[in-house]
Amino acid sequence: MLAPLLRPETIPLRRVLISANTRIATVYFVEAGIVSITSDAPSGRVEIGLLGREALVGAAAVLLDDDRSPYTHFVQAAGHTLAVDVLDLRAEIERRPALRRLLHRYIQTQYVQTAQTAFTNARGGTPIRLARWLLMCHDRSESDEITVTQEFMSLMLGVERPGVTMALRTLEKDGLIAKSRGRVQIIDRERLLDLAGDGYGLAETEYARLIEGADDPEAR
């Protein structure tokens, strides 16, 4: 039903899809790539959400009858999307209750992810936070290799770069990852899961229940 309205677009690295506090005219279904949602303050930038091929970028503001977000949405890993004008999407949502229900379910999954980020930041040290973040990037990547710099990781996690460096060394020494300049390769996902603990898994389970299980009456 949406296919005639969708425009394929390439999203290069660091492209800003949605600027903070700016009217949103277009939203994006991610087909490949990773988009970060960040809170940008005078004290620095911190990531509060991580979106990939499961995502509609800009969903919460647009579908809850707002026209902007206080957060920046930018491309962390290049890829491609299907873009749709906000007015067209809203018109289809009004005509099709099933589409509205599905997209509202997706908004709930985003809320859960953000809450889990807050939980992990409050309860977990840098290695745990880093393990969760790498797992989330791995979920949204096409391979076991993630292109990312230590400087970028420190910004996204809200941790000083030396702390990220030490955490990476620990993970590499324990055989969970291999790192090189600008890249991290996932070696042992199961042990990364063990390290991330309660920080990872709840948001992913809720996505499976609400979206992948949307046609199951028991999931309603």
N, CA, C and O of each residue as an XYZ file, in Angstrom:
880
protein
N       0.813     -1.219      0.000
C       0.000      0.000      0.000
C       0.850      1.275      0.000
O       0.430      2.305     -0.526
N       2.031      1.199      0.585
C       2.902      2.374      0.623
C       3.852      2.442     -0.569
O       4.425      3.495     -0.848
N       4.020      1.325     -1.270
C       5.050      1.237     -2.309
C       5.032      2.400     -3.298
O       6.102      2.922     -3.611
N       3.868      2.840     -3.810
C       3.893      3.940     -4.786
C       4.400      5.262     -4.209
O       4.772      6.163     -4.961
N       4.416      5.383     -2.892
C       4.802      6.635     -2.244
C       6.270      6.677     -1.847
O       6.787      7.729     -1.472
N       6.944      5.532     -1.929
C       8.305      5.414     -1.401
C       9.355      5.769     -2.458
O       9.235      5.394     -3.625
N      10.388      6.502     -2.021
C      11.487      6.910     -2.898
C      12.795      6.295     -2.390
O      13.202      6.592     -1.266
N      13.459      5.458     -3.170
C      14.759      4.938     -2.743
C      15.777      6.078     -2.637
O      15.878      6.919     -3.530
N      16.527      6.090     -1.531
C      17.565      7.107     -1.328
C      18.794      6.471     -0.707
O      18.688      5.642      0.197
N      19.951      6.863     -1.194
C      21.209      6.463     -0.570
C      21.484      7.398      0.599
O      21.270      8.607      0.500
N      21.961      6.831      1.709
C      22.287      7.664      2.879
C      23.780      7.549      3.165
O      24.224      6.539      3.711
N      24.558      8.560      2.807
C      25.997      8.524      3.052
C      26.328      8.736      4.527
O      25.512      9.244      5.296
N      27.517      8.344      4.896
C      28.007      8.492      6.262
C      27.885      9.937      6.733
O      28.241     10.873      6.017
N      27.375     10.097      7.952
C      27.237     11.369      8.665
C      26.136     12.274      8.106
O      25.987     13.399      8.582
N      25.376     11.833      7.135
C      24.264     12.658      6.664
C      23.235     12.831      7.782
O      22.878     11.862      8.452
N      22.768     14.036      7.982
C      21.720     14.304      8.963
C      20.372     14.104      8.280
O      20.034     14.817      7.336
N      19.608     13.129      8.764
C      18.280     12.866      8.204
C      17.228     13.776      8.834
O      16.327     14.266      8.153
N      17.352     13.993     10.124
C      16.440     14.878     10.846
C      17.268     15.748     11.782
O      17.997     15.234     12.630
N      17.158     17.049     11.630
C      17.854     17.980     12.514
C      16.994     18.270     13.735
O      15.765     18.284     13.652
N      17.637     18.497     14.850
C      16.909     18.785     16.089
C      16.097     20.064     15.943
O      16.561     21.059     15.386
N      14.866     20.013     16.462
C      13.991     21.186     16.544
C      13.718     21.826     15.182
O      13.581     23.043     15.065
N      13.645     20.982     14.167
C      13.363     21.436     12.803
C      12.180     20.648     12.258
O      12.074     19.445     12.495
N      11.300     21.308     11.538
C      10.113     20.649     11.012
C      10.502     19.445     10.158
O      11.361     19.545      9.282
N       9.858     18.306     10.422
C      10.133     17.066      9.701
C       9.200     16.973      8.500
O       7.979     16.944      8.651
N       9.784     16.928      7.309
C       8.990     16.815      6.085
C       9.023     15.406      5.510
O       8.132     15.013      4.757
N      10.067     14.640      5.873
C      10.277     13.310      5.304
C      10.688     12.354      6.406
O      11.456     12.719      7.296
N      10.177     11.125      6.351
C      10.640     10.061      7.247
C      11.191      8.921      6.387
O      10.957      8.867      5.180
N      11.930      8.011      7.036
C      12.731      7.057      6.287
C      12.605      5.643      6.850
O      12.852      5.414      8.034
N      12.218      4.696      5.990
C      12.318      3.283      6.312
C      13.729      2.839      5.944
O      14.106      2.882      4.773
N      14.506      2.416      6.927
C      15.899      2.030      6.676
C      15.934      0.636      6.057
O      15.368     -0.307      6.609
N      16.595      0.510      4.918
C      16.801     -0.777      4.257
C      18.171     -1.354      4.588
O      18.320     -2.568      4.727
N      19.170     -0.489      4.714
C      20.520     -0.898      5.106
C      21.218      0.331      5.677
O      20.966      1.461      5.257
N      22.103      0.086      6.647
C      22.794      1.187      7.304
C      22.352      1.328      8.750
O      21.479      0.597      9.219
N      22.959      2.268      9.446
C      22.648      2.520     10.855
C      22.475      4.014     11.062
O      23.261      4.819     10.561
N      21.434      4.376     11.808
C      21.144      5.772     12.128
C      21.194      5.949     13.641
O      20.587      5.181     14.388
N      21.927      6.972     14.083
C      22.008      7.290     15.508
C      21.059      8.430     15.839
O      20.932      9.396     15.086
N      20.392      8.298     16.986
C      19.623      9.405     17.548
C      20.452      9.976     18.690
O      20.817      9.256     19.620
N      20.748     11.268     18.621
C      21.631     11.849     19.625
C      21.019     13.077     20.270
O      20.268     13.828     19.648
N      21.360     13.255     21.530
C      21.039     14.475     22.251
C      22.276     15.356     22.211
O      23.333     14.972     22.712
N      22.148     16.524     21.622
C      23.296     17.416     21.429
C      23.164     18.608     22.371
O      22.252     19.424     22.238
N      24.077     18.695     23.312
C      24.055     19.766     24.306
C      25.405     20.473     24.302
O      26.370     19.953     23.741
N      25.491     21.661     24.924
C      26.791     22.348     24.997
C      27.882     21.489     25.621
O      29.062     21.664     25.320
N      27.489     20.558     26.490
C      28.483     19.699     27.143
C      28.916     18.534     26.264
O      29.868     17.830     26.603
N      28.229     18.314     25.129
C      28.632     17.234     24.227
C      27.449     16.470     23.674
O      26.297     16.719     24.032
N      27.758     15.533     22.792
C      26.752     14.705     22.110
C      26.749     13.311     22.723
O      27.806     12.725     22.955
N      25.541     12.778     22.986
C      25.399     11.429     23.521
C      24.302     10.712     22.734
O      23.253     11.289     22.446
N      24.553      9.461     22.395
C      23.564      8.675     21.662
C      22.484      8.173     22.610
O      22.783      7.657     23.687
N      21.217      8.328     22.199
C      20.100      7.828     22.997
C      19.282      6.789     22.244
O      18.368      6.193     22.814
N      19.597      6.562     20.970
C      18.878      5.562     20.190
C      19.712      5.095     19.014
O      20.528      5.844     18.478
N      19.496      3.839     18.617
C      20.250      3.244     17.512
C      19.252      2.520     16.609
O      18.550      1.611     17.053
N      19.195      2.926     15.346
C      18.192      2.420     14.418
C      18.861      1.776     13.206
O      19.921      2.210     12.756
N      18.214      0.728     12.690
C      18.708      0.071     11.485
C      17.563     -0.382     10.623
O      16.566      0.324     10.474
N      17.703     -1.568     10.051
C      16.716     -2.022      9.065
C      15.371     -2.397      9.673
O      14.450     -2.783      8.953
N      15.255     -2.287     10.984
C      13.952     -2.478     11.639
C      13.181     -1.172     11.763
O      12.064     -1.169     12.280
N      13.759     -0.048     11.294
C      13.321      1.253     11.785
C      12.587      2.110     10.758
O      12.791      2.004      9.549
N      11.722      2.966     11.305
C      11.188      4.120     10.599
C      11.749      5.349     11.304
O      11.350      5.657     12.428
N      12.664      6.047     10.657
C      13.336      7.197     11.271
C      12.385      8.392     11.266
O      11.897      8.810     10.216
N      12.130      8.932     12.460
C      11.206     10.042     12.617
C       9.813      9.610     13.021
O       8.891     10.425     13.037
N       9.649      8.356     13.342
C       8.315      7.802     13.595
C       7.617      8.463     14.776
O       6.464      8.878     14.660
N       8.303      8.565     15.908
C       7.629      8.993     17.130
C       7.027     10.380     16.987
O       5.858     10.581     17.313
N       7.805     11.337     16.506
C       7.300     12.703     16.400
C       6.136     12.790     15.417
O       5.104     13.392     15.716
N       6.308     12.194     14.261
C       5.318     12.333     13.192
C       4.017     11.599     13.522
O       2.932     12.138     13.302
N       4.117     10.384     14.044
C       2.924      9.579     14.275
C       2.174      9.983     15.533
O       1.012      9.615     15.707
N       2.830     10.741     16.418
C       2.159     11.223     17.620
C       1.744     12.685     17.469
O       1.596     13.413     18.451
N       1.561     13.092     16.213
C       0.972     14.386     15.881
C       1.845     15.569     16.271
O       1.343     16.626     16.652
N       3.162     15.379     16.171
C       4.102     16.485     16.326
C       4.757     16.702     14.965
O       4.522     15.923     14.041
N       5.560     17.729     14.828
C       6.202     17.962     13.535
C       7.711     18.120     13.651
O       8.380     18.516     12.697
N       8.248     17.799     14.853
C       9.696     17.931     15.044
C      10.156     17.089     16.228
O       9.347     16.574     17.000
N      11.468     16.963     16.350
C      12.072     16.211     17.450
C      13.176     17.061     18.072
O      13.838     17.811     17.354
N      13.395     16.970     19.376
C      14.511     17.692     19.982
C      15.854     17.016     19.739
O      16.890     17.519     20.174
N      15.843     15.869     19.040
C      17.058     15.085     18.853
C      17.496     15.060     17.388
O      16.683     15.178     16.472
N      18.797     14.905     17.200
C      19.374     14.777     15.866
C      19.383     13.316     15.447
O      19.699     12.442     16.253
N      19.036     13.043     14.186
C      19.083     11.691     13.613
C      20.081     11.727     12.456
O      19.819     12.358     11.432
N      21.212     11.060     12.614
C      22.217     11.110     11.552
C      22.758      9.718     11.245
O      22.620      8.791     12.044
N      23.371      9.589     10.080
C      23.804      8.287      9.580
C      25.146      7.907     10.199
O      26.156      8.586     10.011
N      25.124      6.808     10.938
C      26.346      6.277     11.555
C      27.069      5.302     10.623
O      28.298      5.245     10.609
N      26.302      4.538      9.850
C      26.867      3.619      8.853
C      26.066      3.795      7.567
O      24.838      3.707      7.579
N      26.760      4.044      6.462
C      26.103      4.347      5.192
C      25.220      3.188      4.733
O      25.479      2.029      5.059
N      24.190      3.510      3.981
C      23.287      2.489      3.477
C      22.270      3.086      2.539
O      22.593      3.981      1.758
N      21.041      2.604      2.604
C      19.985      3.163      1.769
C      18.636      3.007      2.474
O      18.454      2.137      3.326
N      17.707      3.869      2.096
C      16.393      3.929      2.733
C      15.297      4.017      1.679
O      15.560      4.185      0.488
N      14.069      3.900      2.153
C      12.882      4.242      1.372
C      12.254      5.440      2.069
O      11.734      5.322      3.179
N      12.304      6.587      1.413
C      11.808      7.828      2.002
C      10.356      8.042      1.617
O       9.923      7.645      0.535
N       9.604      8.679      2.518
C       8.201      8.988      2.245
C       7.877     10.346      2.869
O       8.304     10.642      3.985
N       7.122     11.164      2.140
C       6.709     12.459      2.663
C       5.763     12.267      3.847
O       4.900     11.389      3.831
N       5.936     13.089      4.861
C       5.128     12.974      6.071
C       3.634     13.089      5.764
O       2.838     12.315      6.297
N       3.244     14.032      4.923
C       1.827     14.214      4.614
C       1.244     12.978      3.946
O       0.109     12.595      4.231
N       2.009     12.352      3.061
C       1.528     11.138      2.397
C       1.373      9.997      3.393
O       0.389      9.258      3.354
N       2.354      9.856      4.289
C       2.279      8.772      5.271
C       1.099      8.977      6.210
O       0.379      8.029      6.522
N       0.899     10.206      6.657
C      -0.219     10.472      7.556
C      -1.566     10.182      6.880
O      -2.492      9.681      7.518
N      -1.662     10.495      5.605
C      -2.903     10.227      4.880
C      -3.180      8.729      4.815
O      -4.323      8.300      4.978
N      -2.137      7.931      4.578
C      -2.319      6.484      4.521
C      -2.681      5.920      5.893
O      -3.479      4.988      5.996
N      -2.098      6.482      6.935
C      -2.392      6.025      8.294
C      -3.861      6.289      8.639
O      -4.512      5.470      9.287
N      -4.366      7.427      8.203
C      -5.774      7.747      8.456
C      -6.704      6.774      7.729
O      -7.777      6.436      8.228
N      -6.280      6.332      6.550
C      -7.132      5.442      5.764
C      -7.018      3.993      6.195
O      -7.933      3.204      5.959
N      -5.919      3.634      6.816
C      -5.623      2.219      7.058
C      -5.293      1.985      8.537
O      -4.142      2.150      8.941
N      -6.277      1.607      9.342
C      -6.049      1.381     10.776
C      -4.985      0.332     11.054
O      -4.259      0.446     12.042
N      -4.872     -0.687     10.210
C      -3.865     -1.730     10.454
C      -2.454     -1.153     10.366
O      -1.574     -1.545     11.133
N      -2.238     -0.226      9.439
C      -0.933      0.429      9.316
C      -0.664      1.282     10.546
O       0.447      1.282     11.075
N      -1.683      2.010     11.002
C      -1.513      2.841     12.194
C      -1.146      1.987     13.401
O      -0.247      2.346     14.160
N      -1.835      0.855     13.587
C      -1.527     -0.012     14.735
C      -0.104     -0.525     14.673
O       0.594     -0.545     15.687
N       0.334     -0.942     13.489
C       1.687     -1.488     13.356
C       2.746     -0.433     13.671
O       3.714     -0.714     14.377
N       2.563      0.776     13.149
C       3.555      1.826     13.379
C       3.533      2.320     14.815
O       4.572      2.710     15.348
N       2.368      2.312     15.451
C       2.324      2.660     16.875
C       3.038      1.593     17.710
O       3.678      1.916     18.711
N       2.934      0.347     17.312
C       3.683     -0.715     17.984
C       5.192     -0.462     17.855
O       5.961     -0.677     18.792
N       5.583     -0.001     16.672
C       7.010      0.281     16.477
C       7.489      1.394     17.413
O       8.592      1.315     17.956
N       6.668      2.424     17.603
C       7.042      3.501     18.522
C       7.292      2.941     19.923
O       8.224      3.363     20.608
N       6.468      2.001     20.340
C       6.665      1.374     21.654
C       8.021      0.685     21.726
O       8.689      0.759     22.757
N       8.439      0.023     20.661
C       9.757     -0.635     20.687
C      10.877      0.387     20.837
O      11.887      0.110     21.483
N      10.704      1.570     20.242
C      11.713      2.615     20.388
C      11.782      3.111     21.829
O      12.869      3.339     22.360
N      10.626      3.278     22.456
C      10.616      3.699     23.856
C      11.346      2.686     24.743
O      12.106      3.062     25.636
N      11.107      1.412     24.486
C      11.760      0.372     25.290
C      13.273      0.432     25.089
O      14.032      0.316     26.052
N      13.710      0.612     23.855
C      15.156      0.697     23.619
C      15.769      1.877     24.374
O      16.831      1.738     24.982
N      15.109      3.034     24.338
C      15.631      4.208     25.031
C      15.683      3.979     26.540
O      16.637      4.382     27.205
N      14.652      3.332     27.070
C      14.640      3.028     28.501
C      15.767      2.076     28.868
O      16.393      2.228     29.917
N      16.029      1.096     28.012
C      17.118      0.160     28.283
C      18.482      0.840     28.199
O      19.412      0.458     28.908
N      18.603      1.840     27.340
C      19.837      2.615     27.295
C      20.057      3.325     28.629
O      21.163      3.315     29.168
N      19.005      3.939     29.154
C      19.122      4.609     30.452
C      19.463      3.617     31.558
O      20.293      3.902     32.421
N      18.819      2.447     31.528
C      19.092      1.409     32.521
C      20.557      0.977     32.475
O      21.221      0.887     33.507
N      21.051      0.713     31.264
C      22.430      0.236     31.116
C      23.428      1.305     31.519
O      24.440      1.003     32.152
N      23.155      2.550     31.159
C      24.069      3.631     31.527
C      24.124      3.825     33.038
O      25.158      4.210     33.583
N      23.002      3.557     33.714
C      22.963      3.734     35.169
C      23.594      2.570     35.917
O      24.205      2.756     36.969
N      23.444      1.364     35.369
C      23.856      0.169     36.099
C      25.156     -0.457     35.604
O      25.787     -1.219     36.336
N      25.565     -0.152     34.380
C      26.695     -0.866     33.791
C      27.936     -0.013     33.650
O      27.848      1.194     33.425
N      29.110     -0.649     33.785
C      30.365      0.029     33.521
C      30.614      0.132     32.024
O      29.807     -0.332     31.219
N      31.726      0.739     31.662
C      32.026      0.966     30.249
C      32.096     -0.330     29.443
O      31.545     -0.356     28.342
N      32.736     -1.412     29.910
C      32.753     -2.641     29.102
C      31.358     -3.188     28.826
O      31.096     -3.680     27.728
N      30.457     -3.110     29.804
C      29.089     -3.604     29.615
C      28.351     -2.736     28.611
O      27.680     -3.250     27.716
N      28.471     -1.431     28.757
C      27.818     -0.499     27.825
C      28.354     -0.683     26.416
O      27.598     -0.650     25.445
N      29.665     -0.876     26.309
C      30.274     -1.072     24.997
C      29.816     -2.394     24.375
O      29.534     -2.450     23.179
N      29.743     -3.446     25.177
C      29.285     -4.745     24.665
C      27.875     -4.630     24.111
O      27.591     -5.140     23.028
N      26.992     -3.968     24.840
C      25.607     -3.784     24.359
C      25.587     -3.001     23.056
O      24.886     -3.372     22.115
N      26.351     -1.923     22.999
C      26.362     -1.072     21.808
C      26.886     -1.841     20.590
O      26.343     -1.714     19.493
N      27.931     -2.630     20.785
C      28.470     -3.425     19.678
C      27.465     -4.477     19.206
O      27.341     -4.727     18.007
N      26.749     -5.090     20.149
C      25.720     -6.061     19.774
C      24.614     -5.401     18.960
O      24.140     -5.977     17.981
N      24.204     -4.215     19.349
C      23.158     -3.511     18.621
C      23.620     -3.129     17.218
O      22.850     -3.226     16.263
N      24.870     -2.697     17.092
C      25.424     -2.405     15.764
C      25.519     -3.686     14.933
O      25.220     -3.682     13.739
N      25.933     -4.774     15.567
C      26.063     -6.056     14.875
C      24.705     -6.511     14.338
O      24.622     -7.031     13.225
N      23.648     -6.321     15.118
C      22.294     -6.688     14.682
C      21.915     -5.984     13.383
O      21.154     -6.520     12.578
N      22.445     -4.794     13.188
C      22.029     -3.943     12.072
C      23.074     -3.893     10.956
O      22.965     -3.082     10.036
N      24.075     -4.751     11.039
C      25.155     -4.762     10.058
C      25.043     -5.972      9.145
O      24.387     -6.961      9.472
N      25.692     -5.872      8.003
C      25.659     -6.955      7.025
C      26.754     -7.995      7.264
O      26.749     -9.051      6.632
N      27.691     -7.709      8.168
C      28.803     -8.627      8.414
C      29.200     -8.539      9.879
O      28.578     -7.818     10.659
N      30.243     -9.282     10.249
C      30.747     -9.249     11.627
C      31.666     -8.067     11.875
O      32.104     -7.854     13.005
N      31.964     -7.295     10.840
C      32.873     -6.163     10.978
C      32.092     -4.859     11.035
O      31.245     -4.593     10.182
N      32.383     -4.051     12.045
C      31.718     -2.763     12.249
C      32.742     -1.664     12.015
O      33.807     -1.659     12.632
N      32.423     -0.741     11.131
C      33.312      0.377     10.846
C      33.019      1.500     11.827
O      31.958      2.122     11.767
N      33.952      1.757     12.727
C      33.727      2.773     13.754
C      35.068      3.133     14.390
O      35.934      2.274     14.554
N      35.232      4.401     14.744
C      36.455      4.846     15.411
C      36.233      4.894     16.922
O      35.100      4.948     17.400
N      37.342      4.874     17.656
C      37.238      4.973     19.109
C      36.678      6.330     19.521
O      35.933      6.427     20.496
N      37.034      7.370     18.787
C      36.511      8.694     19.088
C      34.993      8.717     18.958
O      34.300      9.299     19.792
N      34.480      8.076     17.902
C      33.038      8.042     17.698
C      32.367      7.235     18.808
O      31.322      7.644     19.316
N      32.941      6.108     19.191
C      32.365      5.302     20.266
C      32.306      6.081     21.568
O      31.331      5.975     22.312
N      33.345      6.867     21.852
C      33.346      7.633     23.095
C      32.240      8.683     23.084
O      31.619      8.941     24.116
N      31.989      9.292     21.915
C      30.893     10.255     21.806
C      29.543      9.576     22.004
O      28.698     10.073     22.748
N      29.342      8.446     21.343
C      28.049      7.778     21.391
C      27.741      7.239     22.784
O      26.589      7.254     23.217
N      28.759      6.765     23.480
C      28.550      6.189     24.809
C      28.605      7.231     25.914
O      28.236      6.946     27.054
N      29.065      8.446     25.588
C      29.214      9.461     26.611
C      30.322      9.132     27.597
O      30.220      9.427     28.787
N      31.397      8.509     27.080
C      32.524      8.068     27.906
C      33.799      8.675     27.345
O      33.948      8.773     26.127
N      34.721      9.084     28.207
C      35.995      9.610     27.732
C      36.727      8.556     26.909
O      36.624      7.358     27.171
N      37.472      9.030     25.903
C      38.118      8.089     24.989
C      39.042      7.095     25.700
O      39.033      5.923     25.321
N      39.836      7.479     26.700
C      40.671      6.475     27.375
C      39.859      5.323     27.958
O      40.317      4.181     27.964
N      38.645      5.620     28.453
C      37.809      4.555     28.991
C      37.359      3.585     27.917
O      37.306      2.378     28.153
N      37.034      4.103     26.732
C      36.662      3.241     25.605
C      37.859      2.410     25.166
O      37.719      1.220     24.881
N      39.037      3.029     25.110
C      40.252      2.308     24.710
C      40.521      1.133     25.644
O      40.822      0.030     25.188
N      40.412      1.368     26.942
C      40.647      0.295     27.915
C      39.613     -0.814     27.776
O      39.949     -1.997     27.844
N      38.356     -0.429     27.581
C      37.299     -1.438     27.435
C      37.520     -2.275     26.181
O      37.335     -3.492     26.213
N      37.913     -1.645     25.081
C      38.197     -2.378     23.848
C      39.356     -3.352     24.045
O      39.306     -4.487     23.569
N      40.379     -2.915     24.735
C      41.531     -3.790     24.994
C      41.113     -5.007     25.821
O      41.566     -6.124     25.572
N      40.251     -4.775     26.799
C      39.766     -5.885     27.629
C      38.985     -6.888     26.789
O      39.198     -8.095     26.896
N      38.081     -6.385     25.955
C      37.273     -7.260     25.108
C      38.142     -8.018     24.109
O      37.886     -9.186     23.816
N      39.167     -7.350     23.589
C      40.053     -8.017     22.632
C      40.925     -9.057     23.334
O      41.118    -10.157     22.815
N      41.447     -8.717     24.500
C      42.277     -9.655     25.260
C      41.505    -10.917     25.615
O      42.065    -12.013     25.626
N      40.205    -10.759     25.908
C      39.366    -11.901     26.273
C      38.836    -12.659     25.063
O      38.119    -13.648     25.216
N      39.182    -12.201     23.859
C      38.798    -12.926     22.645
C      37.389    -12.672     22.152
O      36.856    -13.457     21.367
N      36.765    -11.561     22.610
C      35.398    -11.267     22.187
C      35.368    -10.500     20.870
O      34.451    -10.664     20.065
N      36.382     -9.658     20.661
C      36.455     -8.840     19.454
C      37.888     -8.805     18.948
O      38.812     -9.216     19.649
N      38.068     -8.313     17.732
C      39.387     -7.952     17.207
C      39.263     -6.534     16.685
O      38.312     -6.225     15.967
N      40.196     -5.669     17.028
C      40.091     -4.283     16.592
C      41.282     -3.903     15.718
O      42.400     -4.385     15.898
N      41.001     -3.033     14.780
C      42.031     -2.430     13.951
C      41.639     -0.973     13.761
O      40.608     -0.540     14.277
N      42.420     -0.231     13.051
C      42.139      1.196     12.904
C      40.793      1.413     12.210
O      40.617      1.053     11.047
N      39.860      2.000     12.935
C      38.564      2.318     12.364
C      37.623      1.144     12.213
O      36.592      1.268     11.552
N      37.950     -0.003     12.810
C      37.099     -1.189     12.655
C      37.105     -2.042     13.919
O      38.100     -2.111     14.642
N      35.969     -2.689     14.165
C      35.858     -3.681     15.234
C      35.191     -4.911     14.639
O      34.121     -4.816     14.038
N      35.826     -6.066     14.807
C      35.239     -7.317     14.314
C      34.705     -8.122     15.488
O      35.408     -8.328     16.477
N      33.466     -8.576     15.377
C      32.861     -9.403     16.417
C      33.381    -10.830     16.262
O      33.190    -11.460     15.222
N      34.041    -11.334     17.310
C      34.621    -12.677     17.283
C      33.743    -13.680     18.030
O      33.510    -14.787     17.545
N      33.261    -13.297     19.196
C      32.479    -14.214     20.035
C      31.228    -13.504     20.524
O      31.231    -12.891     21.592
N      30.158    -13.585     19.742
C      28.918    -12.894     20.085
C      28.306    -13.437     21.375
O      27.756    -12.670     22.165
N      28.393    -14.731     21.594
C      27.774    -15.318     22.784
C      28.381    -14.752     24.063
O      27.668    -14.483     25.029
N      29.681    -14.574     24.065
C      30.317    -14.013     25.259
C      30.060    -12.515     25.386
O      30.032    -11.985     26.497
N      29.874    -11.831     24.263
C      29.448    -10.431     24.328
C      28.063    -10.332     24.972
O      27.799     -9.433     25.771
N      27.183    -11.272     24.610
C      25.855    -11.314     25.213
C      25.947    -11.525     26.722
O      25.226    -10.885     27.488
N      26.834    -12.422     27.145
C      27.015    -12.666     28.574
C      27.496    -11.403     29.282
O      27.042    -11.085     30.381
N      28.415    -10.689     28.644
C      28.955     -9.475     29.248
C      27.893     -8.380     29.322
O      27.788     -7.690     30.336
N      27.112     -8.215     28.268
C      26.081     -7.170     28.255
C      24.995     -7.444     29.283
O      24.398     -6.508     29.814
N      24.733     -8.705     29.569
C      23.775     -9.078     30.611
C      22.386     -8.513     30.365
O      21.856     -8.590     29.256
N      21.797     -7.936     31.428
C      20.428     -7.429     31.352
C      20.295     -6.190     30.473
O      19.183     -5.790     30.130
N      21.425     -5.578     30.107
C      21.359     -4.383     29.277
C      20.875     -4.670     27.868
O      20.286     -3.802     27.223
N      21.117     -5.876     27.390
C      20.734     -6.243     26.029
C      19.685     -7.349     26.077
O      19.757     -8.252     26.910
N      18.704     -7.267     25.169
C      17.762     -8.364     25.030
C      16.308     -7.979     25.216
O      15.443     -8.474     24.493
N      16.019     -7.100     26.174
C      14.623     -6.759     26.423
C      14.013     -6.015     25.235
O      12.917     -6.354     24.789
N      14.713     -5.008     24.724
C      14.195     -4.253     23.579
C      14.040     -5.151     22.364
O      13.079     -5.020     21.605
N      14.984     -6.059     22.182
C      14.944     -6.960     21.035
C      13.782     -7.955     21.152
O      13.135     -8.289     20.159
N      13.529     -8.421     22.382
C      12.402     -9.322     22.614
C      11.074     -8.614     22.382
O      10.149     -9.184     21.802
N      10.986     -7.372     22.835
C       9.761     -6.601     22.627
C       9.520     -6.337     21.142
O       8.375     -6.357     20.690
N      10.573     -6.092     20.390
C      10.411     -5.899     18.941
C       9.850     -7.170     18.304
O       8.936     -7.114     17.481
N      10.403     -8.302     18.691
C       9.917     -9.573     18.139
C       8.451     -9.801     18.488
O       7.679    -10.284     17.661
N       8.070     -9.452     19.714
C       6.684     -9.659     20.143
C       5.727     -8.708     19.436
O       4.665     -9.120     18.970
N       6.106     -7.434     19.356
C       5.189     -6.416     18.854
C       5.156     -6.315     17.333
O       4.112     -6.009     16.757
N       6.274     -6.565     16.683
C       6.339     -6.388     15.226
C       6.348     -7.737     14.506
O       5.495     -7.998     13.658
N       7.306     -8.585     14.844
C       7.378     -9.870     14.152
C       6.189    -10.756     14.500
O       5.786    -11.601     13.701
N       5.624    -10.563     15.698
C       4.466    -11.346     16.107
C       3.149    -10.607     15.973
O       2.154    -10.976     16.596
N       3.147     -9.541     15.140
C       1.954     -8.688     15.030
C       0.723     -9.424     14.521
O      -0.402     -9.018     14.813
N       0.920    -10.503     13.762
C      -0.217    -11.257     13.240
C      -0.674    -12.369     14.170
O      -1.632    -13.083     13.875
N       0.017    -12.510     15.298
C      -0.333    -13.549     16.263
C      -1.334    -12.978     17.280
O      -0.992    -12.039     17.998
N      -2.547    -13.513     17.358
C      -3.532    -12.963     18.314
C      -3.034    -12.921     19.742
O      -3.434    -12.042     20.506
N      -2.161    -13.859     20.125
C      -1.669    -13.875     21.503
C      -0.694    -12.738     21.770
O      -0.411    -12.417     22.924
N      -0.171    -12.121     20.692
C       0.780    -11.009     20.878
C       0.070     -9.677     21.028
O       0.717     -8.660     21.275
N      -1.266     -9.662     20.882
C      -2.004     -8.396     20.922
C      -2.357     -8.008     22.355
O      -2.979     -6.970     22.579
